[in-house]
Amino acid sequence: MSQKERQRYHLLKMVVEGAITLRQASSMMGVSYRHAKRLKRKLVSEGARGLIHGNRGRPSARALHPQLSKRIIELSQKTYARFNDTHSTEKLNEVEGITVSRDTVRRLRRSNGIPPKRKRRARKHHQRRARKPQAGMMVLWDGSPHRWFGEDTLRCCLLASIDDATGELLGAFFIPYECSFGYMKLLEHIVKRYGIPCSIYQDRHGSLHRNDDHWTLEEQLNGEQDPTQVGGCLKSLGITALFALTPQAKGRVERLFGVFQDRLIAELELRNIKEMDAGNTFLTEHFIAELNRRFAVAPELSHKAWRRIPLDVDIETVISFRYQAVVGNDNAVRLGGMVIDIPEDPGRRGYAKAKVEVRQLLDGSWRVYYKDTLIAQTDPTPLIEPIRAKPRRKSRARAASEEQWVYMASAIKGGHFH
């Protein structure tokens, strides 16, 4: 008998002995007078056993069949060992055809020694930032180096971006390391698929933010440092670059990577995916759409803030690596040991000594522009992360004041993107 049933037995026994009235007993038991009469009849006819609930000791009609419970435990220990409780419940329902609640799965896993995937720690207090009201007003992006394909594999970086208003995953892919090329490729994907966002919120990684304290004379006159290669692309598209000072400031994208490390790693392991190419295919064809279906929310305002690409803008040219150069006397441009010959222009005697802008597109091909006019182009070469350096000048003082982006194919080892 439970303590509650023992108390009832004691009070009803006092009623039978005439020590108290049944109405007094019903009040002390917290039941109606009518129910107290039923309990008294059971005590008189069946004794103390009559006060015990009839279902005690019997299996619940809603209990899982032992074989089904055993099956869930086996799947949790083997197939879905790397999945959390909620993720396991989803897989049981969608893949195995077993419809059970998350609490049931959690109870079975804990009772059979399967611990929670992550320990919950007390949260620090941070002021919550309200979402932007319209899709396209602000995009958040970041990279996360991790052993995404298992502890026995090399680390690689997962680049991802989300819309602040909806939490929609706009794009994600694996790349060997966090770099300018990766962010440019992600930007190209976002712009072509959704449009041009109003702003992008990001951290101060070297690919996104100038972290050096060197100012050229021209920068001092302008009152600001020239942006990074990625920053130059954002500026050309009119996208405002916002920089976070702490990880908490870009909490939504940080939490996104927490979801990736929880769910994506388990999904990759389930499918035995061990390489970046196969991982990128899985992200594109399955994971991104499924994640958005489960976690994306409706924006406060239905009108979207994405801007269309202007008809006179060539995105491939805008989102590219940019270098300043001077044409040699032989009408050729030299970058890192590479020579780009400029063909003859019937309208000019030549381009010797002319200052030009050389751009390497994301497919590796090169284009040379003189005052926004295309004057030369070449076949693709390996993409390499640019560095800022001092050009070779006879005057050291002048060279020090004209630091710029330099393409150094022979000086960078292992810097190729593909």
N, C-alpha and C positions, 0 to 999 in steps of 0.2 A: 504494500500500500504506500501511496505517496503521503507526504505530510498533510496535504490538503484533505485527502481521504481519511487519514487518521483523525484529523480535527472533526470532520463530519461524523465519523463513528462515535467519537466522544460526546458530541453535542446531542446526537439523536438517541444515544443510550441514556443520557440524562433526561430526555423527553419521555422515553419509555418508562423510566423509573419515577417520573413525576416531579423531578427536581426543577425543570423549567418548562415553559409552554413551547409548542411547536412554532408559534409565531415569533417568539424570542429567538429560537434556534435558527429559523429561516433568515432573520435579520443578521445574526452573527455569521452565518455561512455565506451571506451575500447572494442568496437565491430567492426566487418568489415563493410565496406560501404554498402555491400549487405544486411546485417542484419539490418543496420540502416534504409534502405528503407522499409523493412518489418514493423519495429516498427512505422515508420511514417504513413504507410498506415493504420495500426490498430488504431492509434490515430485519424486519420481523420475520419475513418468509425465507430469506436466504442467509441471514447472518451477515458478518462483516464482508464476506465475498460479494454480496449484492451491491456494495458501494464501489467496487472496482469496475472501471470502464470495460465494457464487453469486448472491445477490440484489442485490449492489452495482450501482448504476446503473439498476436496474429500479424502476418505480413500485410503491409498496406496494399490496398487495391491499386494505388497509383505508383507502387514501387516498380523499378525496372526489373525486367527478367534477369536472373543471375547470368545467363549466357550473354545477354546484351551488355551488362555491366562488365563482364570479363572481356568482351570484344573492345569496348571503349578503353579499358585499361591497357590492353595489348597494343592498340593503336597509339595511345599516348606514350607508351614506353619505347616504341620502335619507330613507326612511320612518322609520327608527329612529336617526337621527343624534343625538337628545338622550337616548338610552337608554344605560345602562351595560351592561357585558358580560353580567351575569347577567340583567338585565331584557330585553336583546335576545335572549338564548337562550330565555327563556320565551316571548317573542312569536313567535319563529321556530317554536317547537314548537306553540304553541296556535293561532296565527292563520295562519301560512304553511304548516304541515304539514311543516316541516323539522326532523327530529330529529337534533340534533348536541349535543356536549358544550360546556360553558362554555369549557373550555380551547381547544377547536377554534375557537370564535367569537373568543376573545381573541387567539389566534395570527393568525388571518386579519385581524382589525382592526388589530393592531399592525404586521403586515408590509405593510399597505397605507396606513400613515400616519395611522390613526385613533387619537388618543391616549386614555388613560383619562379618564373624565369628571371624576374628582376625584383630586387628588394626595394620596398618603398621607403624613401627617406623623407623626413620632415622638410617641407618646402620652405625656402627662404621667401621673405616678403618682397615682392616686386610689383610696382604699379602696372596694372594691365592697360595696354594701349588699345583703344577702340579700333576696329577694322575700318578701312576706307569704305565709303558707301557705294562706290562703283567699281566694277571689274575694269582693270586696265589703268586705274589711277596709280597703283604702286605694285611693283613686282619685287619679290625678295629672291635672291639667289646666293648660293654658297657651295663650297666643295668640302667633302669629308673623306680624308685618307683613312683607309681601313682594310683589313683582310676580309674583303667581302665574299671571297670564294672559299673560305676555310682557313684554319690556322696553319695548314701546311702549304699555303700559297703565298705569293708575294703581295705586298700592299699595293693597292691602286686607289684612285680617287673617283668618287661618285659626285658629279656635278648635277645640281637640281635647282629648279626655280618654281615658285608658287605665286599665285595671285593673292594679294593681301585681303581683298574683299570677300573672296569665295573660298580660299584655301585650296583652290584647284591646282593640281600638279601640272604645270605647263610643259615641262620637259625634263628629262633626266637621262644621263648616259654615263658609262664608265670611261675613264681615260687614265693613262699611266700616272699622271701627276697633275696637280692643280696649276694651270698656266693660262696665258693670254689666249692661246688658240682655243682652249676649251670654252672659255667664256664667250669668245667671239662666235664659236659654233652654236652655242646655246642661244645667244642673242639673235643670230640669223634664223634659227628655228622659231623662236618666239615671234619675231617680226613677220616672217612669212606666213605663219599659221594664224596668229591672232591680230597682229597689227603692232603699232608703235606705242608702248606704254608712256604714261606721263613721267614716271620716275622709277628708279631702281634703288632698292635699299640693300646695302652690302657691307662687308667688313673691310678692314684695311690691309688685305693681302696685297703683296707687291705687284700683282698683275692688275689690281684695281685702283690702287692709291700710291702716289709718289711718297715714299717714306724716307727719301734722302733730303738732306738740308742744303743741297747745292742749287744755286740760282744763277742762271746766265744773265748777262746784261739785258737781253731782250725780255726775259721773265721779270726782272726787277722793274723795267720800264712799264710792263703790262700790269704789275702788281699781283701776279699769280704765277705759279709754276705750270708748265705745260703738263697736260694729263698723261697718263699711261697710254699704251696702245689701245686698250679696251676703253679707257676714258675718252680718247679721241673719237672712237666710234659712237659712243653715247652722245657726245657733244655734237657731232655731225647730224645725228638724228633728232636733236632737240630733247633728249631724255635727261632729266635732272638726276644727277648722281648723289645719293644720300649715303652717309657713312655712319655706321654704328660704332660706338666706343666700347661696348661690352657685349658678350654673347646674349645676355638677357634682352638687350635692346632689339635683337632680331629673333625673338623667342619662337615665332611661328615656324621659321625655317629650321631652327635648331631642334624643335620638337619633331619636325618632319624627318630629320635624320635619325631621331630616336625610333620612330616608326619603321624606318628603313632597316635599322640594325635589328629590330625585333622581328619584323615580318619578312623583309626581302631576303635576308640571309637564310631563314628557314625555308622559304620557297625555292631558292637556288639550290640548297642542299637536297631538298626533296626531289628535284629534277636532275640532280647530279651535274649541275652547270659549274664548270671550273674555269672558263675563259671569258674575257671581256666581250668578244664578239657575240658569243651565244647569250651572255648576260644582257647586252644591249638589245638583242632581238627579243628576249623575253620581256624586257622593260617596255619596249615599243608595242609589242603585239598583245600583251596580257596585263602586266602589273599596273601600269599607269592608269588605264581605263578602270580597272577594278578598284584601285585606291581612290580614285575620284568618285566612283559610284558610292563608296562607303563613307567618305569623309568630307567631300566638298559640300559647301552650304550655299544657299541663295544669297545674293548681295542685297544690301538695304535698298538700293535703287536699281531698277531693271535696265536703265539706259547705260550703255557701255562707254567707257572713256578711251578705248583703244583708237588710235589714229590710223587711217589708211596710209599705205605707202604712196607718196606722190608719184605721178606718172613719169616725171623727169628724173627720178632717183633710181640709180642702179645699185641695189642692195649689195650685190657681190663686190662692187667697187668700194662702197662706203665702209662695209665691214671687212677691213683688210689691214695688213701691216703696212706702216708708212715710214719711209726713209727720205731724208733730204740728201741730195747729191749735186755735184757739179759735173757737167759734161766735159770730157777731155778734148784735147786738140784733135783726136782721131774720131770725134763724134761717137764716143762710146762712154757708157756709165759703168763704173767699177764698184762692186759691193762685195766685200769679203772674198776676194779672189774670183768672183763671178763677173763676166763682162757682158753687157747688154749693148749691142750695136744699134744705133739709131739710123733708120733708113733715110735716104735723101728726100728732102721736101722741096718740090718744085717752087714753092713760094718763098723759100729762104736759101741763103748761101750755106747755112750750117748752124748747128747748135753749140759749137765749142764755147766753153766758159759760161754757158747758160745754167742757171739754177733750176733744177727740176725736182719733182716729187716722184719717187719710185714706190709702187705699191705691190705687195705680194698678196694675192687673193688666197682664200682658204683652200682652194684646190691646188695651190703651189705655183700657179702661173704668175708671171710678172707683167706689170704695165708701167710705162713711164709717161708722166704728164708734164707738159710745159704750159703754165697758166691755164690749167683745167682742160687742156687739149691733149688727147692721146696721141703720142708720137712714136711709141714703140711698145712691143709686147713679145714675150717669149714663152717657151714651153715650161711646164711645172718643174720645180726643183724641191728638195726636202724643206719642209717648214721647220724653222728654228726660232726659239724664243729670243726676241731682240734684247740687247743690253744697252744701257746708256754709257757712253764713253766719249773721250775727247778725240776729235778727228786729228789726223796727222797734219800739223801746220809747222811752218818754219818758225813762227813766233809762238813761243810757249804761252805767253800771257794771253794772246788772242785765242789759242786753242782751249785754254782753261775756261774762257768765258763763253765758249760755243759748244758745250757738251750737248750731244744729241743721240738719237737712237741709231745704233749701229748693227748691221748684219755681219756676223762673224762666223761663217760656215766652218772655217778651219780651226777656230779657237775653242769651240764648244764641243765637248765630248758627251755623247749620249743625250743631246738636246733636241733630237729630231722628234717631231710629233708623229710622223708616219713614214 
